[in-house]
Amino acid sequence: MKSIIRKCFYMATFILSAVSIHPASIDLSIAASLKEVVTELSNDFANMKPAVSFKRNTGAPGALATQIENGAPCDIFFSANADWADYLMKKKLADAGSISVLAFNELVFVGKSGLKVNGLNDVVTLKKIAIGSPKSVPAGEYAMEAFTKADLVGRLKYKLVMAKDVRECLMYAERGEVDGAFVYRTDAAIASRNVKILFIVPQRLYRRITYTMTLTGSGAGKKEAADFYRFMHSAHAKKVLVKYGFAVK
């Protein structure tokens, strides 16, 4: 009996050692505006499950989707709209049944506190305005929707400075390289004191900013990734999202 117990003990020790030496790794592709909140939540998950580690790739959703299409490892994809998740689904790179809404946001205009800008019609008086490139950055796409509905595209066309993602927009404004920038409310909340929210873009001018999350083909077949996907819909995750300024309803 003692021999059997001893063998079981050694076997359990070996298994635990193997798990600690070879942790399960989850690859995340994260929209830039979700960087802080997903980092915190993935750290929380890793603290609960020490055998799990994360690799995080952050950027514009369009650029991330292209990287995934070109073979970049990814188990869960986070986007600031549903379009890029749909794109991956059409390419058979995403698990269609897992595309789900994570949170919501608002589009705002930030600039120096002394800037006399109270709405979209005032923006046309400025010289340089940063937006994310609409081809790959949802924040830029939302901004262009607002310009179109407000009939301002022609007047703003030559004033726009395209950024690779929404965080670069914010950086341009903080450095004073542009007069102001269109970013998400959550990005403005982490901005330096150099800039502040000058106005909120009326919701009637653009689609509601909807963050989506989806498992990729590899993620759907990985238990740890599926567990983290579910964790991101937990009450704890929603609480952290709200802490960072996101809406969850």
N, C-alpha and C positions, 0 to 999 in steps of 0.2 A: 504493500500500500504506500509506504514512504517513498519507494522508488518511483511509483506512478505519479505521486504528488510532486516529487522533485522534477520529473520530466515535464509535467504540465507547467510548473513554475518557470523552468528554463525556456519552454516554448513561448509562453506569454511574454517573457522578458525579451526574447528575440524579436517577436512581432512588434512590440512597442518600440524597440530600438530601431527596427526597420522603418516604422512610421515616422519616427523623429528624424531619422537620417534622410528619408526621402519623402518630404511633405508634398501634399497635393498642391499644385500651383494652378491658380485661376487667372486667366488673362482678361483684362478689362479694357475696352475702348470707350473713353469717356468724353462727352462734349465738354469743352473748356469751362463753361459756366457751372458745371457740376463737379468740378475738380475737388474742392474742399469737402463737400458733403459726402461724396462717394469715398473719398480717402478716409474720412472719419468713420463711416459705416463699415468699410472693409476692415479697418483696424479693429473695430468693435467685434466683428465676426471672427477675425483671426485670434482675438483674445479669448473668445469662447471655444474656438477650435484650433488649438496650437499646431495641429498637423496640417493646417491650410495656410498657404502664403499667396500673395497677390502680385501680379505684374500689371502696372497701370500705364496706359498710353492715352495721353490727353491731346485734344486738338479740335479742329472744326469737324462736325459730323460727316460732311462730304469727303473731306480728306481721309478720315478714319475709314469710311466705307470703301474708298478706293484702295486703301492699304489692305483691308481684309480681302477684297476681291483679288488683289495681287499676291495673296498668300500670307499676310501677316497673321500671327496667332491671335485669336480672340474667342473667348467663351461667352462674354456678355457685352452687348453693344448698347450704349446710352446716347440718345440723340435729343436735340432740342425741338424736334418735330417728328412726325411719323413718316415723312417722305423717304428718308434714308434707310429706315428699317424696311419699308416696302421695297426699296431698291434692292436691298440684300435678299429679301424674300424672292423677288423675281429672278435673281441670279442663283437661287437655290442655295444661298449661304446662310440664311436665317431660318429658325424654326417658326413657321407662320403662327402656330398656336400659342406662342409665348409672347408675341408683341402686345405690350400692355402699357397703360398710362401710369406714369410715376408721379408727376407733379405738374404745376403750372407756374407761369411767370408773367411779368409785364414789361413792355418796352418803354424806356425812358430816354431823355436827352440829358447828358451831363456836360458841364463846362465850368469855367471859373465863376466864382460867386458874384463877381461884379458885372457879369455879362447880362445885358438886357434882352433876354429871350424868354418869352412866356408861352410860346406855342409854335406849331409848325410854320405858320406864316411868317414868323420872325426869323426862322432859320435861313430863309433865302437872302437875308441881309449879310450873312457871314461869308467868309472867304473859303475856309476849309472845314469840311465836316467828315468825320470818320464813320464808316459803316463796315460791317463784315462783308466780304465778297459774297454776293447773293448766290453764286454758283455752288458754293460749298458751306456757307455759314448761314444757318437759319435766321439769326438775328438780322443779318443784312437783307434776307428775303422778306422778313416781316416789315423792315423799314421801307423797302421798295414798295410793298403793298400799300403802306400808309401814304407814301408819296403819290402813288398812282391814284388812289381814291381822293386825295386832297388836291389832285391836278397840279402837282408841283414838280413832276419829273423833269420837265423841260428847264425849269428855273434852277434846279439843283444839279443837273447833269454834270456840269464842269467844276463843281465844287466838291464832289465826293472823293474821298481818299479811301481806297479799298484796303481792308486789313485781312490777315489770314484767319483770324478768329476774333471772338468778341473781347477777349482779354487784351489783344493787341489794340483794339479800338480804344479801350479804357486807358491803356498806356500812352497812346498818342495824345489823348486829352490831358492826362496828368502831366505829361512833359511839355505841354503847350505847343505841340507840333501841329495841332489843329485847334480850331475855335471851340469845337465840341464834338461829342460822339453819341451815337445811338447804341445803347447797351441794355442789358436786362437790369431790372430793379435790384436783383440779388448781387450783380457785379458792382453796381453803384454803392451798395452797402459796405463793400470792402475797399472802396477807393480811398486814396489818400485825402488829406484835407485840402489839397490843391483844387479839387473839383467837387461839385455837388449836383444833385438832381435839380434841373431847371424847370422841367415839366414832364408830365406823364403823357405819352402818346395815347389819344382816345382809342379805346378798345374797338369802337365801331369801324376803325380804319384798317384793321388787320385781323387775321385769324387769331384765335386765342393761342398763346404760346403753350404748347403741350409737350412735355418731356415724355419720351417713350423708352422702354427697355425691352430688349429681346435676347433670347439665347441664340447663339449661332449653332450651326450643325455640330461642331465639336462640343459646345457647351451643353447642348441637349443630351449628349451621351455621357456627361461627366456629373456624377452624383454631387460632388462638392459645389460645382457651378449652379446646379439646380437648387441646392440648399440655399446658396447665397441669393439667388434670384428670388426665392420665397421670402428670405429675410428682408430683402429690400421693400417688400410690401407689408412688413410687420408694423405694429403700433410703435415700436421703438424707432424704426426707420422714419416713419411719418413725423414723429416728434422732432427728430434731428433735422429733417427737411424744413419743417416750420421754423426751427431755430435759425436756419440760414436764410429765411425770408421767402421760401417757396410756398405756394398754396397747394394743398393736397385734395381739395374738393372743387 
